[in-house]
Amino acid sequence: MARLMRFLPGFSNSVVNSRHLSHNIQPVKLSYDEYLPKETQSASGAPLLIMHGLFGSRQNWRGISKRLTQVLNPSRRILSIDGRNHGLSPHASEHTYQHMAEDVKELIRDIGAEKVVLLGHSMGGRCMMYFALEYPELVESAVIVDISPFSNVHFAGSTEAMSDLLRTLQGITIDPSLSPSAARKLVDQEISSIMTDKATRDFILLNLYKDENS
């Protein structure tokens, strides 16, 4: 997770300085959950792509995604995405908004959509803003939640706490023989002195998975 540190909170400079590099970026295949309208309805609208915030995952949007399939008009196919280095999506050494935008573009190509509706929260909102600027021809509309496009507002206390958290997470060694629940308990204990709120720690621990290589 330390790879994320360099990109908090910079957005504007990232857009200006690296827009021309998008053709050199290797996208990753994003993991996602798909939600479809009821069988009596057809998904007539452009697909809705949802991306979570920093340290989140697609699980955060499960309930909302299910509800949206019932109330959206026109009805839409909904994809709740795990961003790179989050949830079940691949890990990569680069984590910038342009990299994330190229991941989204690759996903749109894979699902065969001509246009999409974007919904992004926090970090996901910045990604979706960047994507809309880069590829307006692929965007029908966008909903940006709890984030602005500006990076000149600083919250020193929260930034320092985030840096401490990332360094601590990077230094944790998990025995591969541990069960997922035991591993989560271990990590929870390690970060509890930095992050005292249990609900926030539980939110972060949603990103801890056991795969076939660990």
PyMOL commands that place a pseudoatom at each C-alpha (Angstrom):
pseudoatom trace, name=CA, resn=MET, resi=1, chain=A, elem=C, hetatm=0, pos=[0.000, 0.000, 0.000]
pseudoatom trace, name=CA, resn=ALA, resi=2, chain=A, elem=C, hetatm=0, pos=[2.978, 2.315, 0.319]
pseudoatom trace, name=CA, resn=ARG, resi=3, chain=A, elem=C, hetatm=0, pos=[2.788, 2.840, -3.424]
pseudoatom trace, name=CA, resn=LEU, resi=4, chain=A, elem=C, hetatm=0, pos=[-0.338, 4.940, -2.834]
pseudoatom trace, name=CA, resn=MET, resi=5, chain=A, elem=C, hetatm=0, pos=[1.453, 7.477, -0.666]
pseudoatom trace, name=CA, resn=ARG, resi=6, chain=A, elem=C, hetatm=0, pos=[2.950, 9.460, -3.524]
pseudoatom trace, name=CA, resn=PHE, resi=7, chain=A, elem=C, hetatm=0, pos=[-0.443, 10.168, -5.017]
pseudoatom trace, name=CA, resn=LEU, resi=8, chain=A, elem=C, hetatm=0, pos=[-2.236, 11.683, -2.031]
pseudoatom trace, name=CA, resn=PRO, resi=9, chain=A, elem=C, hetatm=0, pos=[-3.769, 14.149, -2.656]
pseudoatom trace, name=CA, resn=GLY, resi=10, chain=A, elem=C, hetatm=0, pos=[-2.279, 15.234, -6.019]
pseudoatom trace, name=CA, resn=PHE, resi=11, chain=A, elem=C, hetatm=0, pos=[-4.776, 15.333, -8.867]
pseudoatom trace, name=CA, resn=SER, resi=12, chain=A, elem=C, hetatm=0, pos=[-4.286, 18.498, -10.904]
pseudoatom trace, name=CA, resn=ASN, resi=13, chain=A, elem=C, hetatm=0, pos=[-0.536, 18.028, -11.427]
pseudoatom trace, name=CA, resn=SER, resi=14, chain=A, elem=C, hetatm=0, pos=[-1.106, 14.401, -12.354]
pseudoatom trace, name=CA, resn=VAL, resi=15, chain=A, elem=C, hetatm=0, pos=[-3.569, 15.432, -15.059]
pseudoatom trace, name=CA, resn=VAL, resi=16, chain=A, elem=C, hetatm=0, pos=[-1.374, 18.157, -16.495]
pseudoatom trace, name=CA, resn=ASN, resi=17, chain=A, elem=C, hetatm=0, pos=[1.952, 16.337, -16.495]
pseudoatom trace, name=CA, resn=SER, resi=18, chain=A, elem=C, hetatm=0, pos=[1.049, 12.838, -17.629]
pseudoatom trace, name=CA, resn=ARG, resi=19, chain=A, elem=C, hetatm=0, pos=[-1.912, 13.118, -19.971]
pseudoatom trace, name=CA, resn=HIS, resi=20, chain=A, elem=C, hetatm=0, pos=[0.343, 12.428, -22.942]
pseudoatom trace, name=CA, resn=LEU, resi=21, chain=A, elem=C, hetatm=0, pos=[1.612, 9.199, -21.347]
pseudoatom trace, name=CA, resn=SER, resi=22, chain=A, elem=C, hetatm=0, pos=[-1.698, 7.302, -21.502]
pseudoatom trace, name=CA, resn=HIS, resi=23, chain=A, elem=C, hetatm=0, pos=[-0.712, 5.362, -24.615]
pseudoatom trace, name=CA, resn=ASN, resi=24, chain=A, elem=C, hetatm=0, pos=[2.244, 3.869, -22.687]
pseudoatom trace, name=CA, resn=ILE, resi=25, chain=A, elem=C, hetatm=0, pos=[0.188, 2.677, -19.721]
pseudoatom trace, name=CA, resn=GLN, resi=26, chain=A, elem=C, hetatm=0, pos=[-0.465, -1.023, -19.254]
pseudoatom trace, name=CA, resn=PRO, resi=27, chain=A, elem=C, hetatm=0, pos=[-3.990, -1.382, -17.816]
pseudoatom trace, name=CA, resn=VAL, resi=28, chain=A, elem=C, hetatm=0, pos=[-5.008, -4.113, -15.394]
pseudoatom trace, name=CA, resn=LYS, resi=29, chain=A, elem=C, hetatm=0, pos=[-8.167, -6.211, -15.620]
pseudoatom trace, name=CA, resn=LEU, resi=30, chain=A, elem=C, hetatm=0, pos=[-10.453, -4.861, -12.932]
pseudoatom trace, name=CA, resn=SER, resi=31, chain=A, elem=C, hetatm=0, pos=[-12.510, -7.188, -10.777]
pseudoatom trace, name=CA, resn=TYR, resi=32, chain=A, elem=C, hetatm=0, pos=[-16.166, -6.250, -10.393]
pseudoatom trace, name=CA, resn=ASP, resi=33, chain=A, elem=C, hetatm=0, pos=[-19.607, -7.368, -9.287]
pseudoatom trace, name=CA, resn=GLU, resi=34, chain=A, elem=C, hetatm=0, pos=[-22.401, -7.081, -11.830]
pseudoatom trace, name=CA, resn=TYR, resi=35, chain=A, elem=C, hetatm=0, pos=[-26.000, -6.224, -10.995]
pseudoatom trace, name=CA, resn=LEU, resi=36, chain=A, elem=C, hetatm=0, pos=[-28.745, -6.619, -13.580]
pseudoatom trace, name=CA, resn=PRO, resi=37, chain=A, elem=C, hetatm=0, pos=[-32.356, -5.411, -13.692]
pseudoatom trace, name=CA, resn=LYS, resi=38, chain=A, elem=C, hetatm=0, pos=[-35.151, -7.838, -12.911]
pseudoatom trace, name=CA, resn=GLU, resi=39, chain=A, elem=C, hetatm=0, pos=[-35.881, -10.418, -15.583]
pseudoatom trace, name=CA, resn=THR, resi=40, chain=A, elem=C, hetatm=0, pos=[-38.983, -8.498, -16.638]
pseudoatom trace, name=CA, resn=GLN, resi=41, chain=A, elem=C, hetatm=0, pos=[-36.831, -5.492, -17.572]
pseudoatom trace, name=CA, resn=SER, resi=42, chain=A, elem=C, hetatm=0, pos=[-34.123, -4.999, -20.134]
pseudoatom trace, name=CA, resn=ALA, resi=43, chain=A, elem=C, hetatm=0, pos=[-31.050, -2.871, -19.421]
pseudoatom trace, name=CA, resn=SER, resi=44, chain=A, elem=C, hetatm=0, pos=[-31.860, -0.131, -21.917]
pseudoatom trace, name=CA, resn=GLY, resi=45, chain=A, elem=C, hetatm=0, pos=[-29.642, 2.589, -20.476]
pseudoatom trace, name=CA, resn=ALA, resi=46, chain=A, elem=C, hetatm=0, pos=[-25.874, 2.946, -20.646]
pseudoatom trace, name=CA, resn=PRO, resi=47, chain=A, elem=C, hetatm=0, pos=[-24.073, 0.792, -18.039]
pseudoatom trace, name=CA, resn=LEU, resi=48, chain=A, elem=C, hetatm=0, pos=[-23.350, 2.412, -14.679]
pseudoatom trace, name=CA, resn=LEU, resi=49, chain=A, elem=C, hetatm=0, pos=[-19.777, 1.949, -13.413]
pseudoatom trace, name=CA, resn=ILE, resi=50, chain=A, elem=C, hetatm=0, pos=[-19.196, 2.530, -9.691]
pseudoatom trace, name=CA, resn=MET, resi=51, chain=A, elem=C, hetatm=0, pos=[-15.775, 2.986, -8.103]
pseudoatom trace, name=CA, resn=HIS, resi=52, chain=A, elem=C, hetatm=0, pos=[-15.126, 3.145, -4.342]
pseudoatom trace, name=CA, resn=GLY, resi=53, chain=A, elem=C, hetatm=0, pos=[-12.779, 5.410, -2.402]
pseudoatom trace, name=CA, resn=LEU, resi=54, chain=A, elem=C, hetatm=0, pos=[-9.272, 4.895, -1.010]
pseudoatom trace, name=CA, resn=PHE, resi=55, chain=A, elem=C, hetatm=0, pos=[-8.974, 1.675, 1.023]
pseudoatom trace, name=CA, resn=GLY, resi=56, chain=A, elem=C, hetatm=0, pos=[-12.514, 0.735, 0.001]
pseudoatom trace, name=CA, resn=SER, resi=57, chain=A, elem=C, hetatm=0, pos=[-13.757, -2.021, -2.264]
pseudoatom trace, name=CA, resn=ARG, resi=58, chain=A, elem=C, hetatm=0, pos=[-16.734, -2.914, -4.402]
pseudoatom trace, name=CA, resn=GLN, resi=59, chain=A, elem=C, hetatm=0, pos=[-18.355, -4.448, -1.323]
pseudoatom trace, name=CA, resn=ASN, resi=60, chain=A, elem=C, hetatm=0, pos=[-19.016, -0.921, -0.030]
pseudoatom trace, name=CA, resn=TRP, resi=61, chain=A, elem=C, hetatm=0, pos=[-21.524, -0.390, -2.847]
pseudoatom trace, name=CA, resn=ARG, resi=62, chain=A, elem=C, hetatm=0, pos=[-23.282, -3.754, -2.791]
pseudoatom trace, name=CA, resn=GLY, resi=63, chain=A, elem=C, hetatm=0, pos=[-26.494, -2.587, -1.116]
pseudoatom trace, name=CA, resn=ILE, resi=64, chain=A, elem=C, hetatm=0, pos=[-26.758, 0.604, -3.156]
pseudoatom trace, name=CA, resn=SER, resi=65, chain=A, elem=C, hetatm=0, pos=[-26.075, -1.265, -6.402]
pseudoatom trace, name=CA, resn=LYS, resi=66, chain=A, elem=C, hetatm=0, pos=[-28.851, -3.755, -5.687]
pseudoatom trace, name=CA, resn=ARG, resi=67, chain=A, elem=C, hetatm=0, pos=[-31.254, -0.942, -4.903]
pseudoatom trace, name=CA, resn=LEU, resi=68, chain=A, elem=C, hetatm=0, pos=[-30.341, 1.000, -8.036]
pseudoatom trace, name=CA, resn=THR, resi=69, chain=A, elem=C, hetatm=0, pos=[-31.264, -1.952, -10.241]
pseudoatom trace, name=CA, resn=GLN, resi=70, chain=A, elem=C, hetatm=0, pos=[-34.796, -1.585, -8.859]
pseudoatom trace, name=CA, resn=VAL, resi=71, chain=A, elem=C, hetatm=0, pos=[-35.267, 2.177, -9.178]
pseudoatom trace, name=CA, resn=LEU, resi=72, chain=A, elem=C, hetatm=0, pos=[-33.214, 3.460, -12.119]
pseudoatom trace, name=CA, resn=ASN, resi=73, chain=A, elem=C, hetatm=0, pos=[-35.165, 4.626, -15.146]
pseudoatom trace, name=CA, resn=PRO, resi=74, chain=A, elem=C, hetatm=0, pos=[-34.052, 3.732, -17.719]
pseudoatom trace, name=CA, resn=SER, resi=75, chain=A, elem=C, hetatm=0, pos=[-32.878, 0.455, -16.214]
pseudoatom trace, name=CA, resn=ARG, resi=76, chain=A, elem=C, hetatm=0, pos=[-29.146, -0.148, -16.402]
pseudoatom trace, name=CA, resn=ARG, resi=77, chain=A, elem=C, hetatm=0, pos=[-26.511, -2.798, -16.032]
pseudoatom trace, name=CA, resn=ILE, resi=78, chain=A, elem=C, hetatm=0, pos=[-24.463, -1.888, -12.947]
pseudoatom trace, name=CA, resn=LEU, resi=79, chain=A, elem=C, hetatm=0, pos=[-20.805, -2.774, -12.428]
pseudoatom trace, name=CA, resn=SER, resi=80, chain=A, elem=C, hetatm=0, pos=[-19.299, -2.115, -8.995]
pseudoatom trace, name=CA, resn=ILE, resi=81, chain=A, elem=C, hetatm=0, pos=[-15.535, -2.062, -9.504]
pseudoatom trace, name=CA, resn=ASP, resi=82, chain=A, elem=C, hetatm=0, pos=[-12.501, -2.834, -7.377]
pseudoatom trace, name=CA, resn=GLY, resi=83, chain=A, elem=C, hetatm=0, pos=[-9.845, -0.286, -8.343]
pseudoatom trace, name=CA, resn=ARG, resi=84, chain=A, elem=C, hetatm=0, pos=[-6.275, -1.463, -8.910]
pseudoatom trace, name=CA, resn=ASN, resi=85, chain=A, elem=C, hetatm=0, pos=[-4.504, -2.317, -5.657]
pseudoatom trace, name=CA, resn=HIS, resi=86, chain=A, elem=C, hetatm=0, pos=[-7.889, -2.679, -3.963]
pseudoatom trace, name=CA, resn=GLY, resi=87, chain=A, elem=C, hetatm=0, pos=[-10.182, -5.620, -3.286]
pseudoatom trace, name=CA, resn=LEU, resi=88, chain=A, elem=C, hetatm=0, pos=[-9.767, -8.462, -5.761]
pseudoatom trace, name=CA, resn=SER, resi=89, chain=A, elem=C, hetatm=0, pos=[-8.299, -6.388, -8.596]
pseudoatom trace, name=CA, resn=PRO, resi=90, chain=A, elem=C, hetatm=0, pos=[-4.631, -6.951, -9.504]
pseudoatom trace, name=CA, resn=HIS, resi=91, chain=A, elem=C, hetatm=0, pos=[-1.851, -5.186, -7.650]
pseudoatom trace, name=CA, resn=ALA, resi=92, chain=A, elem=C, hetatm=0, pos=[0.462, -2.973, -9.676]
pseudoatom trace, name=CA, resn=SER, resi=93, chain=A, elem=C, hetatm=0, pos=[3.531, -0.868, -8.922]
pseudoatom trace, name=CA, resn=GLU, resi=94, chain=A, elem=C, hetatm=0, pos=[1.933, 2.256, -10.405]
pseudoatom trace, name=CA, resn=HIS, resi=95, chain=A, elem=C, hetatm=0, pos=[-1.134, 3.897, -8.896]
pseudoatom trace, name=CA, resn=THR, resi=96, chain=A, elem=C, hetatm=0, pos=[-2.037, 7.207, -10.526]
pseudoatom trace, name=CA, resn=TYR, resi=97, chain=A, elem=C, hetatm=0, pos=[-5.321, 8.572, -11.781]
pseudoatom trace, name=CA, resn=GLN, resi=98, chain=A, elem=C, hetatm=0, pos=[-4.202, 8.132, -15.372]
pseudoatom trace, name=CA, resn=HIS, resi=99, chain=A, elem=C, hetatm=0, pos=[-3.424, 4.470, -14.697]
pseudoatom trace, name=CA, resn=MET, resi=100, chain=A, elem=C, hetatm=0, pos=[-6.811, 4.022, -13.046]
pseudoatom trace, name=CA, resn=ALA, resi=101, chain=A, elem=C, hetatm=0, pos=[-8.547, 5.742, -15.960]
pseudoatom trace, name=CA, resn=GLU, resi=102, chain=A, elem=C, hetatm=0, pos=[-6.886, 3.397, -18.436]
pseudoatom trace, name=CA, resn=ASP, resi=103, chain=A, elem=C, hetatm=0, pos=[-8.110, 0.462, -16.342]
pseudoatom trace, name=CA, resn=VAL, resi=104, chain=A, elem=C, hetatm=0, pos=[-11.663, 1.800, -16.641]
pseudoatom trace, name=CA, resn=LYS, resi=105, chain=A, elem=C, hetatm=0, pos=[-11.261, 2.284, -20.387]
pseudoatom trace, name=CA, resn=GLU, resi=106, chain=A, elem=C, hetatm=0, pos=[-10.103, -1.329, -20.727]
pseudoatom trace, name=CA, resn=LEU, resi=107, chain=A, elem=C, hetatm=0, pos=[-13.133, -2.508, -18.760]
pseudoatom trace, name=CA, resn=ILE, resi=108, chain=A, elem=C, hetatm=0, pos=[-15.490, -0.537, -20.996]
pseudoatom trace, name=CA, resn=ARG, resi=109, chain=A, elem=C, hetatm=0, pos=[-13.869, -2.116, -24.036]
pseudoatom trace, name=CA, resn=ASP, resi=110, chain=A, elem=C, hetatm=0, pos=[-14.211, -5.580, -22.505]
pseudoatom trace, name=CA, resn=ILE, resi=111, chain=A, elem=C, hetatm=0, pos=[-17.947, -5.193, -21.818]
pseudoatom trace, name=CA, resn=GLY, resi=112, chain=A, elem=C, hetatm=0, pos=[-18.569, -3.727, -25.265]
pseudoatom trace, name=CA, resn=ALA, resi=113, chain=A, elem=C, hetatm=0, pos=[-20.221, -0.495, -24.104]
pseudoatom trace, name=CA, resn=GLU, resi=114, chain=A, elem=C, hetatm=0, pos=[-20.373, 2.551, -26.364]
pseudoatom trace, name=CA, resn=LYS, resi=115, chain=A, elem=C, hetatm=0, pos=[-21.007, 4.956, -23.488]
pseudoatom trace, name=CA, resn=VAL, resi=116, chain=A, elem=C, hetatm=0, pos=[-21.197, 4.623, -19.708]
pseudoatom trace, name=CA, resn=VAL, resi=117, chain=A, elem=C, hetatm=0, pos=[-22.447, 6.509, -16.687]
pseudoatom trace, name=CA, resn=LEU, resi=118, chain=A, elem=C, hetatm=0, pos=[-19.750, 7.005, -14.047]
pseudoatom trace, name=CA, resn=LEU, resi=119, chain=A, elem=C, hetatm=0, pos=[-20.188, 7.102, -10.274]
pseudoatom trace, name=CA, resn=GLY, resi=120, chain=A, elem=C, hetatm=0, pos=[-17.101, 7.608, -8.152]
pseudoatom trace, name=CA, resn=HIS, resi=121, chain=A, elem=C, hetatm=0, pos=[-16.590, 8.182, -4.442]
pseudoatom trace, name=CA, resn=SER, resi=122, chain=A, elem=C, hetatm=0, pos=[-13.535, 10.003, -3.070]
pseudoatom trace, name=CA, resn=MET, resi=123, chain=A, elem=C, hetatm=0, pos=[-10.499, 8.493, -4.867]
pseudoatom trace, name=CA, resn=GLY, resi=124, chain=A, elem=C, hetatm=0, pos=[-12.907, 6.801, -7.263]
pseudoatom trace, name=CA, resn=GLY, resi=125, chain=A, elem=C, hetatm=0, pos=[-14.458, 10.195, -7.938]
pseudoatom trace, name=CA, resn=ARG, resi=126, chain=A, elem=C, hetatm=0, pos=[-11.097, 11.646, -8.890]
pseudoatom trace, name=CA, resn=CYS, resi=127, chain=A, elem=C, hetatm=0, pos=[-10.524, 8.696, -11.199]
pseudoatom trace, name=CA, resn=MET, resi=128, chain=A, elem=C, hetatm=0, pos=[-13.899, 9.186, -12.855]
pseudoatom trace, name=CA, resn=MET, resi=129, chain=A, elem=C, hetatm=0, pos=[-13.301, 12.935, -13.267]
pseudoatom trace, name=CA, resn=TYR, resi=130, chain=A, elem=C, hetatm=0, pos=[-9.981, 12.222, -14.934]
pseudoatom trace, name=CA, resn=PHE, resi=131, chain=A, elem=C, hetatm=0, pos=[-11.589, 9.617, -17.179]
pseudoatom trace, name=CA, resn=ALA, resi=132, chain=A, elem=C, hetatm=0, pos=[-14.360, 12.012, -18.227]
pseudoatom trace, name=CA, resn=LEU, resi=133, chain=A, elem=C, hetatm=0, pos=[-11.758, 14.627, -19.170]
pseudoatom trace, name=CA, resn=GLU, resi=134, chain=A, elem=C, hetatm=0, pos=[-9.669, 12.148, -21.131]
pseudoatom trace, name=CA, resn=TYR, resi=135, chain=A, elem=C, hetatm=0, pos=[-12.467, 10.236, -22.859]
pseudoatom trace, name=CA, resn=PRO, resi=136, chain=A, elem=C, hetatm=0, pos=[-15.610, 12.416, -23.004]
pseudoatom trace, name=CA, resn=GLU, resi=137, chain=A, elem=C, hetatm=0, pos=[-16.847, 10.443, -26.010]
pseudoatom trace, name=CA, resn=LEU, resi=138, chain=A, elem=C, hetatm=0, pos=[-17.292, 7.398, -23.745]
pseudoatom trace, name=CA, resn=VAL, resi=139, chain=A, elem=C, hetatm=0, pos=[-19.179, 9.219, -20.978]
pseudoatom trace, name=CA, resn=GLU, resi=140, chain=A, elem=C, hetatm=0, pos=[-22.917, 9.822, -20.937]
pseudoatom trace, name=CA, resn=SER, resi=141, chain=A, elem=C, hetatm=0, pos=[-22.863, 11.447, -17.497]
pseudoatom trace, name=CA, resn=ALA, resi=142, chain=A, elem=C, hetatm=0, pos=[-21.001, 11.318, -14.194]
pseudoatom trace, name=CA, resn=VAL, resi=143, chain=A, elem=C, hetatm=0, pos=[-21.839, 11.447, -10.491]
pseudoatom trace, name=CA, resn=ILE, resi=144, chain=A, elem=C, hetatm=0, pos=[-18.955, 12.493, -8.228]
pseudoatom trace, name=CA, resn=VAL, resi=145, chain=A, elem=C, hetatm=0, pos=[-19.351, 11.911, -4.482]
pseudoatom trace, name=CA, resn=ASP, resi=146, chain=A, elem=C, hetatm=0, pos=[-17.445, 13.539, -1.583]
pseudoatom trace, name=CA, resn=ILE, resi=147, chain=A, elem=C, hetatm=0, pos=[-14.484, 14.884, -3.565]
pseudoatom trace, name=CA, resn=SER, resi=148, chain=A, elem=C, hetatm=0, pos=[-13.510, 17.977, -5.533]
pseudoatom trace, name=CA, resn=PRO, resi=149, chain=A, elem=C, hetatm=0, pos=[-11.105, 18.343, -8.471]
pseudoatom trace, name=CA, resn=PHE, resi=150, chain=A, elem=C, hetatm=0, pos=[-8.840, 20.650, -6.461]
pseudoatom trace, name=CA, resn=SER, resi=151, chain=A, elem=C, hetatm=0, pos=[-5.682, 19.500, -4.699]
pseudoatom trace, name=CA, resn=ASN, resi=152, chain=A, elem=C, hetatm=0, pos=[-4.644, 22.804, -3.096]
pseudoatom trace, name=CA, resn=VAL, resi=153, chain=A, elem=C, hetatm=0, pos=[-6.584, 22.179, 0.108]
pseudoatom trace, name=CA, resn=HIS, resi=154, chain=A, elem=C, hetatm=0, pos=[-4.491, 20.353, 2.689]
pseudoatom trace, name=CA, resn=PHE, resi=155, chain=A, elem=C, hetatm=0, pos=[-5.539, 18.536, 5.822]
pseudoatom trace, name=CA, resn=ALA, resi=156, chain=A, elem=C, hetatm=0, pos=[-2.192, 18.049, 7.541]
pseudoatom trace, name=CA, resn=GLY, resi=157, chain=A, elem=C, hetatm=0, pos=[-3.410, 15.945, 10.439]
pseudoatom trace, name=CA, resn=SER, resi=158, chain=A, elem=C, hetatm=0, pos=[-5.271, 13.415, 8.333]
pseudoatom trace, name=CA, resn=THR, resi=159, chain=A, elem=C, hetatm=0, pos=[-2.434, 13.239, 5.782]
pseudoatom trace, name=CA, resn=GLU, resi=160, chain=A, elem=C, hetatm=0, pos=[0.110, 12.449, 8.505]
pseudoatom trace, name=CA, resn=ALA, resi=161, chain=A, elem=C, hetatm=0, pos=[-2.161, 9.785, 9.979]
pseudoatom trace, name=CA, resn=MET, resi=162, chain=A, elem=C, hetatm=0, pos=[-2.623, 8.256, 6.532]
pseudoatom trace, name=CA, resn=SER, resi=163, chain=A, elem=C, hetatm=0, pos=[1.148, 8.130, 6.014]
pseudoatom trace, name=CA, resn=ASP, resi=164, chain=A, elem=C, hetatm=0, pos=[1.606, 6.427, 9.393]
pseudoatom trace, name=CA, resn=LEU, resi=165, chain=A, elem=C, hetatm=0, pos=[-1.076, 3.899, 8.507]
pseudoatom trace, name=CA, resn=LEU, resi=166, chain=A, elem=C, hetatm=0, pos=[0.479, 3.092, 5.140]
pseudoatom trace, name=CA, resn=ARG, resi=167, chain=A, elem=C, hetatm=0, pos=[3.931, 2.605, 6.662]
pseudoatom trace, name=CA, resn=THR, resi=168, chain=A, elem=C, hetatm=0, pos=[2.501, 0.319, 9.332]
pseudoatom trace, name=CA, resn=LEU, resi=169, chain=A, elem=C, hetatm=0, pos=[0.584, -1.760, 6.797]
pseudoatom trace, name=CA, resn=GLN, resi=170, chain=A, elem=C, hetatm=0, pos=[3.699, -2.122, 4.662]
pseudoatom trace, name=CA, resn=GLY, resi=171, chain=A, elem=C, hetatm=0, pos=[5.651, -3.452, 7.635]
pseudoatom trace, name=CA, resn=ILE, resi=172, chain=A, elem=C, hetatm=0, pos=[3.165, -6.148, 8.668]
pseudoatom trace, name=CA, resn=THR, resi=173, chain=A, elem=C, hetatm=0, pos=[4.181, -9.742, 7.897]
pseudoatom trace, name=CA, resn=ILE, resi=174, chain=A, elem=C, hetatm=0, pos=[1.350, -12.269, 7.770]
pseudoatom trace, name=CA, resn=ASP, resi=175, chain=A, elem=C, hetatm=0, pos=[2.053, -15.982, 8.156]
pseudoatom trace, name=CA, resn=PRO, resi=176, chain=A, elem=C, hetatm=0, pos=[0.508, -17.708, 5.090]
pseudoatom trace, name=CA, resn=SER, resi=177, chain=A, elem=C, hetatm=0, pos=[-0.780, -20.464, 7.356]
pseudoatom trace, name=CA, resn=LEU, resi=178, chain=A, elem=C, hetatm=0, pos=[-3.117, -18.058, 9.163]
pseudoatom trace, name=CA, resn=SER, resi=179, chain=A, elem=C, hetatm=0, pos=[-6.804, -18.189, 8.363]
pseudoatom trace, name=CA, resn=PRO, resi=180, chain=A, elem=C, hetatm=0, pos=[-8.368, -15.007, 6.891]
pseudoatom trace, name=CA, resn=SER, resi=181, chain=A, elem=C, hetatm=0, pos=[-10.080, -14.232, 10.195]
pseudoatom trace, name=CA, resn=ALA, resi=182, chain=A, elem=C, hetatm=0, pos=[-6.834, -14.651, 12.155]
pseudoatom trace, name=CA, resn=ALA, resi=183, chain=A, elem=C, hetatm=0, pos=[-4.958, -12.486, 9.655]
pseudoatom trace, name=CA, resn=ARG, resi=184, chain=A, elem=C, hetatm=0, pos=[-7.567, -9.747, 9.936]
pseudoatom trace, name=CA, resn=LYS, resi=185, chain=A, elem=C, hetatm=0, pos=[-7.318, -9.896, 13.726]
pseudoatom trace, name=CA, resn=LEU, resi=186, chain=A, elem=C, hetatm=0, pos=[-3.531, -9.553, 13.506]
pseudoatom trace, name=CA, resn=VAL, resi=187, chain=A, elem=C, hetatm=0, pos=[-3.683, -6.536, 11.197]
pseudoatom trace, name=CA, resn=ASP, resi=188, chain=A, elem=C, hetatm=0, pos=[-6.443, -4.978, 13.284]
pseudoatom trace, name=CA, resn=GLN, resi=189, chain=A, elem=C, hetatm=0, pos=[-4.227, -5.184, 16.375]
pseudoatom trace, name=CA, resn=GLU, resi=190, chain=A, elem=C, hetatm=0, pos=[-1.252, -3.691, 14.517]
pseudoatom trace, name=CA, resn=ILE, resi=191, chain=A, elem=C, hetatm=0, pos=[-3.138, -0.620, 13.281]
pseudoatom trace, name=CA, resn=SER, resi=192, chain=A, elem=C, hetatm=0, pos=[-5.376, -0.036, 16.305]
pseudoatom trace, name=CA, resn=SER, resi=193, chain=A, elem=C, hetatm=0, pos=[-2.918, 2.405, 17.902]
pseudoatom trace, name=CA, resn=ILE, resi=194, chain=A, elem=C, hetatm=0, pos=[-2.926, 4.544, 14.742]
pseudoatom trace, name=CA, resn=MET, resi=195, chain=A, elem=C, hetatm=0, pos=[-6.599, 4.220, 13.877]
pseudoatom trace, name=CA, resn=THR, resi=196, chain=A, elem=C, hetatm=0, pos=[-8.711, 4.035, 16.997]
pseudoatom trace, name=CA, resn=ASP, resi=197, chain=A, elem=C, hetatm=0, pos=[-12.094, 3.890, 15.280]
pseudoatom trace, name=CA, resn=LYS, resi=198, chain=A, elem=C, hetatm=0, pos=[-13.113, 0.223, 14.952]
pseudoatom trace, name=CA, resn=ALA, resi=199, chain=A, elem=C, hetatm=0, pos=[-15.559, 0.848, 12.099]
pseudoatom trace, name=CA, resn=THR, resi=200, chain=A, elem=C, hetatm=0, pos=[-12.829, 2.507, 10.018]
pseudoatom trace, name=CA, resn=ARG, resi=201, chain=A, elem=C, hetatm=0, pos=[-10.425, -0.354, 10.694]
pseudoatom trace, name=CA, resn=ASP, resi=202, chain=A, elem=C, hetatm=0, pos=[-13.080, -2.860, 9.645]
pseudoatom trace, name=CA, resn=PHE, resi=203, chain=A, elem=C, hetatm=0, pos=[-13.565, -0.847, 6.439]
pseudoatom trace, name=CA, resn=ILE, resi=204, chain=A, elem=C, hetatm=0, pos=[-9.849, -1.048, 5.627]
pseudoatom trace, name=CA, resn=LEU, resi=205, chain=A, elem=C, hetatm=0, pos=[-9.705, -4.762, 6.441]
pseudoatom trace, name=CA, resn=LEU, resi=206, chain=A, elem=C, hetatm=0, pos=[-12.224, -5.466, 3.674]
pseudoatom trace, name=CA, resn=ASN, resi=207, chain=A, elem=C, hetatm=0, pos=[-9.189, -5.301, 1.364]
pseudoatom trace, name=CA, resn=LEU, resi=208, chain=A, elem=C, hetatm=0, pos=[-7.453, -8.228, 3.076]
pseudoatom trace, name=CA, resn=TYR, resi=209, chain=A, elem=C, hetatm=0, pos=[-7.891, -11.447, 1.096]
pseudoatom trace, name=CA, resn=LYS, resi=210, chain=A, elem=C, hetatm=0, pos=[-6.159, -14.820, 1.036]
pseudoatom trace, name=CA, resn=ASP, resi=211, chain=A, elem=C, hetatm=0, pos=[-5.256, -15.924, -2.485]
pseudoatom trace, name=CA, resn=GLU, resi=212, chain=A, elem=C, hetatm=0, pos=[-3.782, -19.121, -3.881]
pseudoatom trace, name=CA, resn=ASN, resi=213, chain=A, elem=C, hetatm=0, pos=[-0.222, -17.774, -3.584]
pseudoatom trace, name=CA, resn=SER, resi=214, chain=A, elem=C, hetatm=0, pos=[-0.330, -16.830, 0.097]
for i in range(1, 214): cmd.bond("trace and resi %d" % i, "trace and resi %d" % (i + 1))
show_as sticks, trace
zoom trace
